[in-house]
C-alpha cells in the first residue's frame, strides 16, 4: 500500500470519528519520524504531511540538516522528554516543544528562548502511570504560571494515553485532558488553550472522538520500526 493511500485511510478514519462525536474542527497529523531515516521524512512530506515529531534532540539534529530546501516548511515538533542541557539546541532545531512537563522546565525554556516566542504544549499525566512525567491534572496553579512566562506561548495540552487494551481507561484519560483544558480556560482571561495533542497509532480514533486537535502517528503511517 502506498503512503498516500495509507494517509487517505487515516484521514477518513479521523473524519468518521469526528462525525460520530459531532465534531468538525481540523485535526493535525503529526508524523512521528523518530528512528526513521531522512527518506521517511521526505516521503511523508511528499505525501502531504506538514508536521513531524521527533523524540531526541541529537537524532533530530542529525536529520534535519538533510531535509531538502523545497520541503523546509515542515513544522518540526519536539515530542519527547527534553533534558535541561539540550534546551538551547532544541530551540534552534524545533518550531514547538510539545512535552513541557514541569514549571521548572517551562521557566528554563523561557530563559533560553530570549526574544523568540516559542510555542509549547504542557504535558499532563492523565493516566496516573508512575513511569510517565507531566503535570498532575490537578496542578492547575503551576500550569497557569507557565502561561505568564516570557518568551513562551502555551498553546494547549498534551498527554499519552495509558498502555492498556481497556478502551474505557483510554477514553477516561483523554476526557480528563479535555476537562483539564476547560478548567484552565475558565481561569485565564486571555491566551485560551486551543490544542489537545492526544492519540497515537493505537488509540487515535478514541482521542479524536474526545476532541483531539492533534494526533501523533508513527507505526500506523510507516509500519513497525
C-alpha positions in Angstrom: 0.0 0.0 0.0 1.4 3.4 -0.9 2.0 6.1 1.7 -0.7 8.4 0.1 -3.3 5.6 0.3 -2.4 4.9 4.0 -2.7 8.6 4.8 -6.0 8.9 3.0 -7.4 6.0 5.0 -6.2 7.5 8.3 -7.8 10.9 7.4 -11.1 9.1 6.5 -10.9 7.3 9.9 -10.4 10.7 11.6 -13.4 12.2 9.8 -15.6 9.2 10.8 -14.6 9.5 14.4 -15.3 13.3 14.4 -18.7 12.7 12.7 -19.6 10.1 15.4 -18.9 12.8 18.1 -20.4 15.7 16.2 -17.0 17.5 15.8 -15.8 19.4 12.8 -12.5 21.1 13.7 -9.2 20.4 11.9 -7.1 17.5 13.3 -3.5 17.8 12.6 -1.5 14.7 11.8 2.0 14.8 13.3 4.1 12.1 11.7 6.4 10.6 14.3 9.7 10.1 12.5 11.9 9.1 15.4 14.3 6.2 14.5 13.3 6.6 10.8 15.8 7.8 8.2 15.6 11.1 6.3 14.0 9.3 3.4 10.9 8.7 5.6 10.6 12.4 6.3 10.9 13.2 2.5 8.2 10.6 1.7 5.9 11.9 4.4 6.2 15.5 3.1 5.6 14.4 -0.5 2.5 12.6 0.6 1.0 15.7 2.3 2.3 15.6 5.9 3.0 19.1 7.2 4.2 18.3 10.8 6.8 15.9 12.1 7.6 14.8 15.6 10.9 13.7 17.0 11.8 12.5 20.5 15.5 13.2 20.7 17.4 16.4 20.1 20.6 14.8 18.7 18.8 12.4 16.4 16.8 15.4 15.0 19.9 17.4 14.6 21.5 14.6 12.5 18.5 14.5 10.2 17.1 18.0 9.9 20.0 19.5 8.1 19.4 16.9 5.4 15.9 18.0 4.7 15.8 19.4 1.1 15.1 23.1 0.8 11.8 22.5 -1.1 10.2 20.8 1.9 11.6 23.1 4.7 8.2 24.5 5.6 7.6 21.3 7.6 6.7 22.1 11.2 9.1 20.4 13.5 7.7 19.4 16.9 9.7 18.1 19.9 7.5 15.4 21.4 9.9 13.6 23.7 11.3 14.4 27.2 13.5 17.4 27.0 16.7 17.4 29.1 17.7 20.8 30.5 21.2 20.6 28.9 19.6 20.2 25.5 17.2 23.2 25.6 19.3 25.6 23.6 20.0 23.1 20.9 16.3 22.1 20.8 15.1 25.7 20.4 17.4 26.1 17.3 16.0 22.9 15.7 12.3 22.8 16.6 9.3 25.0 16.0 7.5 23.8 19.1 8.1 21.9 22.3 5.1 19.7 22.9 6.4 18.0 26.0 6.8 20.7 28.7 6.3 18.5 31.8 7.0 20.9 34.7 7.0 24.6 35.7 10.8 24.3 36.2 11.3 23.2 32.6 9.0 25.9 31.3 11.0 28.6 33.1 14.2 27.3 31.7 12.8 27.3 28.1 11.7 30.9 28.7 15.1 32.0 29.8 16.9 30.2 26.9 14.3 31.4 24.3 15.2 35.0 24.9 13.4 37.1 22.3 12.0 34.0 20.5 8.3 33.4 21.3 8.5 29.6 21.5 5.2 27.7 21.2 4.8 24.9 23.7 2.3 22.3 24.9 2.1 21.3 28.6 2.3 17.6 29.1 -0.3 16.3 31.6 -0.2 12.8 33.1 -3.8 11.8 32.8 -3.3 8.1 33.1 -1.7 8.2 36.6 1.1 5.8 35.5 4.1 6.5 37.7 6.6 5.9 34.9 5.2 8.9 33.0 6.2 12.5 33.6 3.9 15.5 33.3 1.8 17.9 35.4 -0.9 16.3 37.5 -4.3 17.2 36.2 -5.0 19.0 39.5 -1.8 21.1 39.3 -3.8 24.0 37.8 -1.8 26.7 39.5 1.6 25.7 38.1 0.1 25.3 34.6 -1.3 28.8 34.8 2.0 30.1 35.9 3.5 28.7 32.7 1.3 31.0 30.7 2.9 34.1 32.2 6.5 33.1 31.5 8.1 35.5 29.0 9.3 34.1 25.6 7.0 31.1 25.5 3.4 30.8 24.3 1.4 27.9 25.8 -1.0 26.7 23.0 -2.5 23.7 24.7 -2.1 20.4 26.4 -0.6 17.0 25.6 -1.0 13.6 27.1 0.0 9.9 26.4 -2.9 7.5 26.8 -2.5 4.5 29.2 -0.7 1.4 27.8 -3.9 -0.7 28.1 -6.3 -2.6 26.0 -9.2 -1.3 28.1 -10.8 1.3 25.9 -12.7 2.8 28.8 -9.5 3.6 30.6 -8.0 5.1 27.4 -11.1 7.2 26.9 -11.1 8.4 30.5 -7.5 9.6 30.1 -8.5 11.7 27.0 -11.7 13.0 28.7 -9.6 14.1 31.6 -7.2 16.1 29.4 -10.2 17.9 27.7 -11.7 18.7 31.1 -8.3 20.0 32.3 -8.2 22.3 29.3 -11.7 23.5 30.2 -10.7 24.2 33.8 -7.6 26.1 32.7 -9.5 28.2 30.2 -12.1 29.1 32.8 -9.4 30.7 35.0 -7.5 32.7 32.4 -8.7 35.9 30.8 -6.9 35.5 27.6 -4.4 33.2 25.9 -7.1 30.5 25.8 -5.7 27.0 25.1 -6.9 25.6 21.8 -4.7 22.5 21.2 -5.2 19.0 22.6 -2.4 16.7 21.5 -3.7 13.2 22.3 -3.9 10.0 20.4 -1.3 7.7 18.9 -1.4 4.9 16.4 -3.1 2.5 18.9 -5.8 4.9 20.2 -6.1 7.9 17.9 -9.7 7.2 17.0 -10.8 7.4 20.6 -8.8 10.6 21.1 -10.5 12.2 18.1 -13.9 11.3 19.4 -12.9 13.1 22.6 -11.8 16.3 20.9 -8.2 15.8 20.0 -6.8 18.5 17.6 -3.5 16.8 17.0 -2.7 13.1 16.7 0.9 11.7 16.8 1.2 8.8 14.4 4.2 6.6 13.7 3.6 2.9 13.3 0.2 3.2 11.5 1.8 5.6 9.0 5.2 3.9 8.4 4.8 0.4 9.8 6.7 -1.2 12.7 10.2 0.1 13.3 
